[in-house]
Amino acid sequence: MAGKSNKTDSWTSGNPYERFMGRWSTLVARKFLEWLAVPPDRRWLDVGCGTGSLTKQILELSQPVDILSIDSSLDFISYAHQTITDPAVRFDVGNVFALDIDSSSIDAVVSGLMLNFVPQHEEAIREMLRVTRPGGAIGIFLWDYAGRMEMLRYFWDAAVELFPAAKKLDEGARFLLCREGALEALVLDSGVHQVEARAIDVPTVFQDFDDYWTPFLGHVGPAPTFVMGLSKQDRSRLQNKLRESLTINDDGTISLVARAWAVKGLA
């Protein structure tokens, strides 16, 4: 996630992120790229690449000439570099507000699940536009935190009911950009042309309650950070509240949906 983010968000460590969010962001990335439909043999930029979920899908689905993937987190970049070794990819620590890239030099610029974490959204998009060739593709997607990013919606609804102070960390309340129509309006105002928007829904099936709960015991993102700041007794209260709130299938699985809001357009 290039740019600066609130320290309470703690998006720095690769392995815990993969267990917590990466497995679902990969599913969204595949649907997003199919919809973006960039032709093969193009140069790509992945802004705020995190652990490389979107970069990996570009390699598998889009036949790129090369990909430059940047993030502000050295930990994420190190993890991504270790797990994706294709010579067509270069990972760099970078800043979305000052990309060290020539103007009009990239065919497709994408950003997944990052833009809400940086200030000055329009400035970030304008910098993405600067490096995109005229007529090149721009694509962005963000979680629907306030609605159907259900694993987090269940979590924060339970947490706020038990601990009202948790409201200040709830991404659904904090990130107004992650609501229907908001991202579309932003990219239009920033100068992107032929803008289209859609919701992307993917299933998030947890094998059992522990598969749902255990990723919250890391230190990646505001929800796990909140959980690990609770006393053992309060953590148990929240765990029990979630167990009561979630619908558990007869086979023990928990079937939820993760929705992302996506936009695409041309420079």
N, C-alpha and C positions, 0 to 999 in steps of 0.2 A: 504494500500500500504506500505508494509514493506520497511524500508530503508529511506533515506533522499530524499526529493524532493525540487524543487525550490519553494520558498515562493509564487511566483506569481501564482503557480498552485493551491494553497489553497484547497487541497483535505482534508478537516478536518471535515465538518459538515454533519451529516447523512441525515436529512430531505430534504434540498435543493438538495443534490446529487441524491436522489431518483427521484425527479421531473425532474432534468436535464438529468441524464444519466442512473440511476438505472433501469428505466422501460425498456430500450432498452438492457442493459447488461443482464438482466434476460432472454430475448429471445435468445440472443447469447449463454448464459450459457447452456440452455437446448439442443440446437443443438450440442454444443461442447461435452457435456457429453454423448449424444447418440452416437457420433462418437468415443469418447474415449473408450467406451464399457468395463469399468472395471467390473469384476464379483461382485456379492454381497458378503457381509461378509468380507469386506476389511477395513483396517485402512487408513484414508485419512489425508492429510495435505493441507490446503488452504492457500497459501502464498500471503499476501497482500489482505486480504479478504474484505476490505472496509466495506460496510454496510451489507455484508453477502449474496449477491445475488447468488453467486456461491455455497456457503455453503448450502443455502436453497434448491437449485436444486439437490445437491448431496443427501440430505436427502430424497427428493421426488422421485428421479429416480434411485439411485444406491444402496439402501439398505446397508449402511455402518455399520460396527461394531461401529466405532466412528470417529469423525472428530476433529482435532485440527486446529483452524482458527486463524491466526495471522495477525496483521497489526501494523504499526508504530503509527497510529493515535488513541489516547485514545477516542476521540469523536466517531470515527467510531466503535470502539470496544464496547463502551457503548451502542450505537444505536443498533448494531447487537445483543448484549446480551439481550436487552429489547424485540426485535422483534422475536428472535429465542430462544425458551426456552427448546427445546428437550434436555434431559440429555445426549444424545450421542454426543453433541457438546460442546467443550470447547473453549472459546475465550480468547486470550492473546495478550497483547502488545508485539511485538517482532521485531527482526531485521533479515532481510533475509541473511545478511552476517555472522551472528553468531546465528544460530538456537539452542535453548536450548532443543535439541532432540537427543536421542541416534542414532548412526550411524546404517544404515540398519534396521530401525525399522518401516518404513512406507510402505504400499503397493502401494499407489497412491498419488503423489504430483502434485498439480495443482496450476496455477497462472493465474488470469484473469485480463487483462487491467491494469497491474502494472509495468511490467519489464522496460518499457521505462522511468519510472519516477525515477529510481535509477541508480547511476553510477556503473561502473564495472560489466557489464552484465554477463560476463563469470564467475566471482567470485560468483555471485548470483546463477547461474545455478549449479555450482559445489557444492555449499552448499546444494542445493536441492537434487542433486545426492547423496551426502554423507548420507543423512538420509533415502534414498530410498533403500529398500532391492534389492538385485540383481534380475533382471528380472521384477522389479516393474515398474509401469507406471509413466511417466512424461508427463504433458500436459500444454501448455501455449497458450494464445491468446491475441491479441492486436488489437486496432482499426486501420483501414486503413485511418489514418488522411489525407494523401495526396490525396486519391482517393475517395472511395465510402462511407466514413462516412459522408453522404451528409448533415446532419443538420449542422455540423461544417464546411464543405467545403463551403457551401453557405455563412455561417456567415463570415468566414475569407476572402473569396474572396471579399465580399462587404466591410468589414472593411478595408482591405488593399487598396482597390480602393479609399476610402474616406480619410483614414488616413495611409499613407505608413509606419509610425513607428509601426503599428500593426504587421507587418511582423515578428518582433522578438518574438512575442508571439504565432504565428501560429504553432500549433502542427505538421502540415504537413511539415513545413520547419525544425522544431526543431528535430523531432524524426525520424531519418533515419532508425531505427530498425523497424518502423511500415510500411515498404514497402515490396512489394512482393519479396520473396526469402531471405530477410535479417534475419528474425527470424529463418528460417530453417538453414541457414548457421551458425548462432551463436550456435544453440544447437548441431549441428554436430561437430563444433570445440570444444565444451565444453565437449564432451565425451558421449553424449546420443546416443543410438544404435537404429537401425531400425526406423529411423525418417521418418515420413510422414507429409505432409503439405497440407493445403487446405484453401480456402476462405469460410467464413461463412457469408451469407447474410440474414438479417432479415428486414421485413418491418417496417418502422417508420411512422405511420399515425397520423398526428396531426388533432385534431377536427376542428381547425380554426387557423387563424394567431396568436391569443393571446396564444393559447396552445403551439405554436412554440416559440413565443417571450418571454413570461413571465418567463420561467426558466433562461433566460439570465440575469434577474434582481436580481439574488442572488449573492453570493460571493464564489461559488464553481467552481474551475477551472479557467484557464486563460481567457476564453471567457467572462464569467460573470464578472470576476475581471476587465477586460478591459472595458466592458460596464459601470460598476458602477463608473469607473474613468473618464468617459466623462462628459462634461457639459450637462445640460438638452437639450440645443439646438443641440449639436452634437449627443446625444443619439437619438434624434428625427430624425435627418438626417439618421442615420444608420438604424433605424427602418423602415423608408420610403423606403430606398434603398433595404432592404430585402423584403419588401412587393412587390416591383416591380420585384425583381429577382425570387422569388419563383412562381411556377405554382400552382395556387389555383383552385381546382376542382369546378364544378358547385354547389356542395353541401357545399362548404366552406372548405372542408378538404384539407390537404396538404399531398401528398403521396411521401415519400422518402424511401431510402434504407440505412441501416447501415451495413457496411462490416467490418469483423474482419479477420485478418490473424491468423491461428491456426496451431500449430505443436503438434505432439505426438510422443513418442518413449519409449524405455525401458532403465532402469538403467543398 
